[in-house]
Amino acid sequence: MPPWDTKAPRPYRLHVQRLGLVWGLLILGLLALGFNLYHLQIHRAPALLEQARNQQMIYMRPYIPRRAIVDRAGNLLATDRLIFTLYAHPNQFKLSREAVADRLAAPLTQDTNQLLTRLNQRESGISVAANLSEEVADQIRALRLDGLELVRQYSRLYPQQELVSDVVGYVDLDHKGQAGLEYTQEKALERDVRTLQMSRAGNGALMPDYLPDGLLGFDDQRLQLTIDMRLQRVARSLLKQQVETYKAKRGAVIVMDVNDGALLALACEPTFDPNQYSQFDLKLFKNWAVTDLYEPGSTFKPINVAIALEAGVITGDESFYDAGQIKLETWEISNHDYKQVGGRGDLTIGEILSFSSNVAMVALINRLTPQQYHEALESLDLTQPLGIELPGAAAGQLKPLSSFLASPVEVATTAFGQGFSLTPLKLAQLHGAIANGGLLVTPHLVRGLVDEENSLAWEPEERPVKRVFSPETTETVRRKMGETIAAPGGDVVRIPGYQMGGKSGTSQKASPTGGYFSDLKIVSFVATLPLDSPQYLVLVVIDEPKGEDLFGSTVAAPLVKSVTEALIAIEGLPPTTP
């Protein structure tokens, strides 16, 4: 009977309608599936492929320890070490908390009751102890206690503690350098890390797709410094004693090879322990001998003598009149001992340096025109920062030429080392030029990357060298500085059998509001040796010593002598005189 037959029985008509409805739904479903398939495979395919890769592929960067830092003899100054943090999960203990605390007390060297209090804090994830050594971690594992978790990580260790902290610096909790060479030499200290590509299997296991070349390679290179740990220890110990004796604000000791600028010692006090850097004031993280400016005072007089000799306006055998006190405009300029001895009359250059005559130095520098003098000072790169590897190296400050032309007082005060400022390290560089024949060499701390055989694998770029004085000029100045040490007042630093050149300095501290403090000084002493062919320089600066008889020759000179004696012994320097 045809389906359109209106006379067909009613049940048959319902059956046909239902069949048509089912087929219609099937066709609609197929169309929807087809559309969705098109949408997924064609339209959304790129996004889904990326999502699948993100779920299946994992990129890992394995931790590679930082390179060690060593001194010039290979002694360890900084290294990475494996440490552990102990966590407790009491809900997994099979023994009582009291029993666990009792067993952990010995390896952790902690009180049992304190451990029990910590274990009672919560049911899981309790931090029990941090910075545990491998030895302690092995002792805890040997206890075979359930519910304990040892999480391992690397930490930076500074075995010399505060000995070289203001040079080496420290790294933070993220293992990033935050001060000293740890900060500036980050690229040299971090080894190359290759990224490892891993695929996740269906059961969740990780499998490497391939191993990049050199992934498992581990070089033995270390960052070697020019610092000598033995000399650094002597310098820091003696400096600390002197700062404490005179209740000074701070102090610095610099020992430098004058021929290439290598620093054998660079110590500042007070300082900090990089292993516990968070417990110290942020101000201690810098090396103030590199970052802070001061007015050098009389230690700059030999530099001024060299400037005048180089300009040809004086000769080495001339004399200059010392009236003891002079007046320029409304300002009076006096020698430090004018009230005791008055004027000394004609003085040779050696005597000017020995007596540290301000008045005679003004007469000497006045042989130059203000413009000549200012240009000569600028040629010494006073206003340029040194290229040392430490962060925050400061440039000196020199008044503009207009000030020199406007008032003779500016020239006069600069003649005896006041009215301008520089860092202690810059002063060391300038005296290094007097010692080495007239070359400004760059003070530096980094020798390079060395392997286990002490062979250089990398070294810094060649450091700039600039000639500022002739050898003849510097020889004359050295001879005059030698007369200063040989004079009666030089016995505080004189070492029998060794000819040296030196100069003391005692300068007033400038006030932030203008003028100078009447009761605050910075005292210093610089020495070079051997006199005929200098190789080393020792500079000591003490800031704000307190007490009586506060001069460079009384506070800083004895420390220079002690450090120089240690330098002679360490370097094996032979006597220069019978």
C-alpha positions in Angstrom: 0.0 0.0 0.0 1.7 3.3 -1.0 2.7 5.7 1.9 0.6 8.5 0.4 -2.5 6.4 0.5 -4.7 8.3 2.8 -6.8 5.3 3.3 -3.8 3.4 4.8 -4.2 2.2 8.4 -3.1 4.8 11.0 -0.3 2.6 12.7 1.5 2.3 9.3 1.5 6.0 8.8 3.1 6.6 12.3 5.8 4.0 11.5 6.8 5.7 8.4 6.9 9.2 10.0 9.1 7.9 12.8 11.5 6.3 10.4 11.8 9.6 8.5 12.4 11.5 11.8 15.2 9.1 12.7 16.9 9.4 9.3 16.6 13.1 9.6 18.2 13.2 13.0 21.0 10.9 11.7 21.7 13.1 8.7 21.7 16.3 11.0 24.1 14.5 13.4 26.4 13.5 10.5 26.4 17.1 9.2 27.2 18.4 12.7 30.0 15.9 13.1 31.4 16.8 9.7 31.3 20.4 10.5 33.0 19.9 13.9 35.6 17.7 12.2 36.3 20.4 9.7 36.4 23.0 12.5 38.9 20.9 14.5 41.2 19.7 11.7 41.2 22.7 9.5 40.2 25.8 11.4 41.6 25.0 14.9 44.4 22.7 13.8 47.4 25.1 14.4 46.2 26.0 17.9 45.5 22.4 18.9 48.9 21.3 17.5 50.6 23.9 19.7 48.6 22.8 22.7 49.5 19.2 22.2 53.2 20.0 21.9 53.0 22.0 25.1 51.5 19.0 26.9 53.8 16.5 25.4 57.1 18.5 25.2 59.0 19.8 28.2 62.1 22.0 28.0 64.5 21.6 30.9 67.6 23.7 31.8 69.7 21.6 34.2 71.4 23.5 37.0 75.1 24.0 36.4 77.2 25.3 39.3 78.9 28.7 38.9 82.6 28.7 38.4 84.8 29.1 41.4 86.8 32.2 42.2 90.4 31.8 43.3 93.3 34.0 44.3 96.5 34.3 42.2 97.9 31.1 43.9 94.7 29.1 43.4 93.3 29.4 46.9 89.6 29.1 46.9 87.6 32.4 47.5 84.1 31.4 46.3 82.6 28.1 45.2 79.2 26.3 44.8 78.4 23.6 47.3 75.5 21.1 47.5 73.2 21.7 50.5 70.0 20.2 51.7 66.8 21.4 53.4 65.0 19.0 55.7 61.2 18.9 55.6 59.0 16.8 57.9 55.6 15.3 57.2 54.3 14.0 60.6 51.2 12.5 59.0 53.5 9.9 57.4 55.5 9.1 60.6 55.5 5.5 61.8 57.1 6.5 65.0 55.9 9.1 67.5 56.9 12.7 67.0 58.8 12.5 70.3 60.9 9.6 68.9 61.6 11.3 65.6 62.7 14.5 67.4 64.9 12.5 69.7 66.7 10.8 66.7 67.1 14.0 64.7 68.6 15.9 67.6 72.1 14.5 67.2 72.7 15.0 63.5 71.1 18.4 63.5 72.8 19.4 66.8 69.5 20.8 68.0 67.6 20.6 71.2 65.1 17.7 71.3 62.3 19.9 72.8 62.8 22.6 70.2 62.6 20.0 67.4 59.4 18.6 68.9 57.8 22.0 69.1 58.5 22.4 65.4 57.2 19.0 64.5 53.9 19.8 66.3 53.2 22.8 64.1 51.1 21.0 61.5 50.6 17.7 59.8 52.8 18.2 56.8 55.4 20.4 55.0 57.3 21.5 58.1 60.7 23.1 57.4 63.0 21.6 60.0 66.5 22.7 59.0 68.2 24.4 56.1 71.8 24.6 54.7 72.6 21.1 55.7 75.8 19.6 54.4 76.0 16.3 52.5 77.5 14.7 55.6 74.6 15.7 57.8 72.1 14.6 55.0 73.7 11.2 54.9 73.4 10.8 58.7 69.7 11.7 58.4 69.2 9.2 55.6 70.9 6.5 57.7 68.1 6.9 60.3 65.6 5.4 57.9 62.7 7.5 59.3 59.5 7.7 57.3 58.0 11.2 56.7 61.3 13.0 56.2 62.2 14.7 53.0 65.6 16.1 52.0 65.5 18.7 49.2 68.8 19.4 47.6 70.0 22.6 46.1 73.2 24.5 45.5 74.5 27.4 47.6 77.4 29.8 47.2 80.1 29.3 49.8 82.8 31.9 50.7 85.3 29.9 52.7 87.4 33.0 53.5 84.4 34.7 54.9 85.0 38.5 55.2 88.6 38.3 54.0 87.9 39.4 50.4 84.1 40.2 50.6 84.4 43.8 49.4 86.2 42.4 46.3 84.3 39.1 45.6 80.8 40.3 46.6 78.0 37.8 47.0 75.1 36.1 45.2 71.4 36.2 46.3 68.9 33.4 46.8 68.4 33.2 43.1 72.1 32.6 42.6 72.6 35.9 40.9 75.5 38.2 41.7 74.6 41.3 43.6 77.9 42.9 44.6 81.6 42.8 43.7 83.0 40.5 41.1 80.1 38.1 41.5 78.0 40.9 39.9 80.3 42.3 37.3 81.8 39.0 36.1 78.4 37.2 35.9 79.1 36.0 32.3 82.5 34.6 33.1 81.3 32.8 36.3 78.2 31.2 34.7 78.9 28.2 32.6 77.0 27.6 29.3 73.7 25.8 29.9 72.1 23.8 27.1 68.3 23.3 27.0 67.2 19.7 27.0 64.0 18.8 25.0 61.9 16.0 26.6 58.8 14.2 25.4 56.1 12.9 27.7 55.0 9.3 27.0 51.4 8.1 27.5 52.2 6.9 31.0 53.7 10.3 31.9 57.3 9.2 31.7 59.8 11.8 30.3 62.1 10.8 27.5 64.8 13.0 25.9 64.4 13.5 22.2 68.1 14.0 21.8 71.1 15.0 23.8 72.7 18.3 22.6 76.5 18.2 22.0 78.3 19.2 25.2 75.3 18.8 27.4 77.1 16.6 29.8 80.4 18.5 29.4 81.7 20.3 32.5 84.7 22.5 32.3 87.1 23.0 35.2 87.7 26.6 34.6 87.9 29.1 37.5 88.0 32.8 37.7 91.5 33.8 38.9 92.2 37.1 40.6 95.4 39.1 41.1 94.7 39.2 44.9 97.2 37.4 47.1 95.2 35.9 50.0 98.2 35.9 52.3 98.9 39.6 51.8 95.1 40.4 51.9 94.9 38.7 55.3 97.7 40.7 56.7 96.3 43.9 55.3 92.8 43.3 56.6 93.9 42.2 60.1 96.2 45.2 60.6 93.7 47.7 59.1 91.0 46.4 61.4 93.2 46.9 64.4 94.1 50.4 63.4 90.5 51.4 62.7 89.5 50.1 66.1 92.5 51.7 67.9 91.6 55.2 66.5 87.8 54.6 66.5 87.8 55.6 62.9 84.8 55.6 60.6 86.5 53.4 58.1 89.8 52.6 56.4 91.3 51.1 53.2 94.6 49.4 52.2 95.7 49.1 48.6 98.7 47.1 47.4 99.4 47.4 43.6 101.9 46.3 41.1 102.9 49.7 39.6 103.9 48.2 36.3 100.7 46.6 35.2 98.1 47.7 37.8 97.5 44.3 39.3 96.0 44.6 42.8 97.6 42.2 45.3 95.5 43.5 48.2 92.4 45.7 48.4 90.8 45.7 51.8 88.2 48.0 53.4 87.0 48.1 57.0 84.3 47.7 58.2 83.2 44.9 55.9 80.7 42.0 55.8 80.5 38.2 55.7 79.1 37.2 52.3 77.9 33.9 53.7 75.4 35.9 55.9 75.0 39.1 53.8 71.4 39.6 54.8 72.6 40.5 58.4 74.7 43.5 57.3 74.1 47.0 56.2 73.8 47.6 52.5 76.5 50.3 52.7 79.1 47.7 53.4 78.5 45.9 50.1 80.5 48.4 48.1 84.3 48.9 48.1 84.6 52.5 49.2 88.2 52.8 48.0 86.7 52.5 44.5 83.3 54.2 44.9 83.8 57.2 47.3 85.6 60.5 46.8 87.8 62.4 49.2 90.2 65.3 49.1 93.7 63.7 49.2 95.7 66.5 50.9 99.4 66.3 50.9 99.7 62.9 49.2 98.9 64.8 46.0 101.9 67.1 46.3 104.3 64.8 44.5 101.8 64.7 41.6 101.8 68.5 41.5 105.6 68.5 41.5 105.6 66.2 38.6 103.1 68.4 36.7 105.4 71.5 37.2 108.5 69.5 36.2 106.8 68.1 33.1 105.7 71.6 32.1 109.3 72.8 32.4 108.5 75.7 34.7 110.7 74.3 37.5 113.8 72.2 37.8 114.6 69.5 40.4 117.3 71.5 42.2 115.3 74.7 42.7 114.2 76.2 46.0 111.0 77.9 47.0 110.3 80.4 49.8 108.2 79.2 52.7 106.8 82.2 54.7 104.7 79.8 56.8 101.6 81.8 56.0 100.3 83.8 53.1 97.0 85.7 52.4 95.2 85.4 49.1 92.2 87.8 48.8 90.4 87.2 52.1 91.8 83.7 52.7 94.8 82.8 54.9 96.8 79.8 53.9 99.1 78.3 56.5 101.3 75.3 57.0 100.0 72.7 59.4 102.8 73.6 61.9 102.9 77.4 61.4 102.0 78.1 65.0 104.9 75.9 66.2 107.7 76.7 63.8 106.6 79.7 61.7 108.2 80.1 58.3 111.1 78.0 57.2 112.6 80.2 54.4 114.0 78.6 51.2 113.1 74.9 50.8 114.3 72.4 48.2 111.6 70.2 46.6 112.6 67.3 48.8 112.3 69.6 51.9 108.9 70.8 50.7 107.7 67.2 50.6 109.4 66.3 53.9 107.9 69.2 55.8 104.7 69.1 53.7 104.8 72.9 53.2 101.6 74.2 51.8 102.9 77.7 51.3 106.0 76.6 49.3 103.8 74.3 47.2 101.6 77.3 46.3 104.8 79.2 45.2 105.8 76.2 43.1 102.5 75.7 41.4 102.2 79.5 40.7 105.0 79.0 38.1 102.2 77.6 36.0 99.3 79.7 34.6 95.9 78.7 35.9 95.0 77.4 32.5 98.2 75.4 32.2 97.6 73.9 35.6 94.0 73.0 34.9 94.8 71.4 31.6 97.5 69.3 33.2 95.1 68.1 35.9 92.6 67.1 33.3 95.2 65.2 31.3 95.6 62.9 34.4 92.0 61.7 33.8 90.9 62.9 37.2 87.3 63.2 36.1 87.2 59.8 34.4 86.1 56.6 36.2 88.7 53.9 36.4 88.2 50.7 34.4 88.4 48.4 37.4 86.1 45.4 37.4 84.3 46.4 40.6 80.8 48.1 40.3 80.2 51.7 41.1 83.7 53.1 40.3 83.5 56.9 40.7 84.9 59.6 38.6 86.8 62.4 40.4 85.6 66.0 40.7 87.6 69.0 39.5 86.4 72.6 39.5 85.9 74.1 36.0 88.6 76.3 34.4 86.5 79.4 35.1 86.9 78.9 38.8 90.7 78.6 38.4 90.8 81.8 36.3 88.4 83.7 38.7 90.3 83.2 42.0 93.9 82.4 42.9 92.6 80.6 46.0 91.3 77.7 43.8 94.8 77.2 42.4 96.4 77.5 45.8 94.2 75.0 47.6 94.6 72.5 44.7 98.3 72.9 45.0 98.3 71.2 48.5 95.6 68.7 47.7 92.3 70.3 48.7 89.4 71.7 46.7 89.0 68.7 44.4 88.3 65.0 45.1 89.2 61.6 43.8 89.0 58.0 45.0 91.8 56.3 47.0 92.3 53.9 44.0 92.7 56.9 41.6 95.4 58.3 43.9 97.1 54.9 43.8 97.0 54.9 40.0 98.6 58.4 39.9 101.4 57.4 42.3 101.8 54.3 40.2 102.6 56.5 37.3 105.3 58.3 39.3 106.8 54.9 40.2 106.7 53.2 36.8 108.1 56.0 34.7 105.0 58.0 33.8 102.4 55.5 32.6 98.8 55.5 33.8 98.0 51.8 34.0 94.6 50.4 34.8 94.2 49.0 38.3 92.6 45.5 38.0 91.6 42.4 39.9 90.9 39.8 37.3 93.6 37.7 35.7 91.2 35.5 33.7 89.7 32.0 33.5 92.2 29.3 34.2 92.0 25.5 34.1 93.4 23.0 36.6 96.9 23.4 35.1 96.7 27.2 35.7 96.7 27.9 31.9 94.7 30.8 30.8 91.5 29.9 28.8 90.3 33.5 28.7 91.6 36.8 29.7 90.1 40.3 29.6 90.7 42.6 26.7 94.0 44.6 26.8 93.7 47.4 29.3 94.5 51.0 28.3 97.8 52.6 29.2 98.4 56.3 28.9 101.7 58.2 29.2 101.3 61.3 31.4 104.9 62.0 32.6 108.3 61.5 31.1 110.7 59.0 32.7 113.0 61.9 33.6 110.2 63.7 35.5 109.2 60.7 37.5 112.8 59.8 38.3 113.2 63.3 39.9 110.0 63.0 41.9 110.9 59.5 43.1 114.3 60.8 44.3 112.6 63.6 46.2 110.1 61.1 47.7 113.0 59.0 48.8 114.5 62.0 50.6 111.2 62.2 52.5 111.6 58.7 53.8 115.3 59.2 54.5 114.6 62.4 56.5 114.3 62.3 60.3 110.5 62.0 60.2 110.6 59.1 57.9 111.6 56.6 60.5 107.9 55.6 61.1 107.8 53.9 57.8 111.5 53.3 57.0 112.6 49.6 56.7 116.3 48.8 57.1 117.9 47.6 53.9 115.2 48.8 51.6 115.1 52.2 49.8 111.6 53.5 49.5 109.7 56.7 48.4 106.7 58.0 50.3 104.5 60.8 51.3 102.0 61.4 54.1 98.7 63.3 53.8 96.3 64.9 56.3 93.3 66.6 54.8 90.2 68.3 56.3 86.9 66.7 55.4 84.6 68.8 53.3 81.2 69.6 54.8 78.1 69.0 52.7 76.9 72.5 53.5 80.1 74.1 52.4 83.5 74.7 53.9 85.3 72.1 56.0 84.7 70.3 59.3 87.1 71.6 62.0 87.4 68.3 63.8 87.2 65.7 61.0 90.2 64.5 59.0 91.2 61.9 56.5 94.8 60.7 56.9 96.9 58.7 54.5 100.3 57.5 53.5 101.6 56.2 50.2 104.9 54.3 49.7 106.6 52.8 46.7 109.5 50.3 46.5 112.2 49.6 45.6 113.1 53.3 45.0 115.5 52.9 42.0 113.2 50.5 40.1 109.8 50.5 41.8 107.6 47.5 41.5 105.0 47.9 44.3 102.9 50.6 45.9 101.2 50.5 49.3 98.5 53.1 50.1 96.6 53.4 53.4 93.7 55.8 54.0 92.0 56.2 57.4 88.7 58.2 57.5 87.9 60.2 60.6 90.4 58.8 63.2 89.8 60.1 66.7 92.2 60.9 69.4 95.4 63.0 69.6 98.3 63.5 67.1 96.1 62.5 64.1 98.3 62.8 61.0 99.1 60.6 58.0 102.6 60.1 59.5 101.3 58.9 62.8 98.1 56.9 62.0 98.6 55.6 58.4 102.4 55.3 58.1 102.9 52.5 60.7 100.3 50.4 58.9 102.1 51.1 55.6 105.3 49.8 57.2 103.7 46.6 58.5 102.0 45.8 55.2 105.2 46.5 53.3 107.2 44.2 55.5 104.7 41.5 54.8 104.9 42.2 51.1 108.7 41.9 51.2 108.5 38.6 52.9 105.7 37.2 50.6 107.4 38.4 47.4 110.9 37.6 48.5 112.2 41.1 47.7 116.0 41.3 48.2 117.4 44.3 50.2 118.4 47.3 48.1 121.1 48.5 50.4 123.6 46.8 52.6 
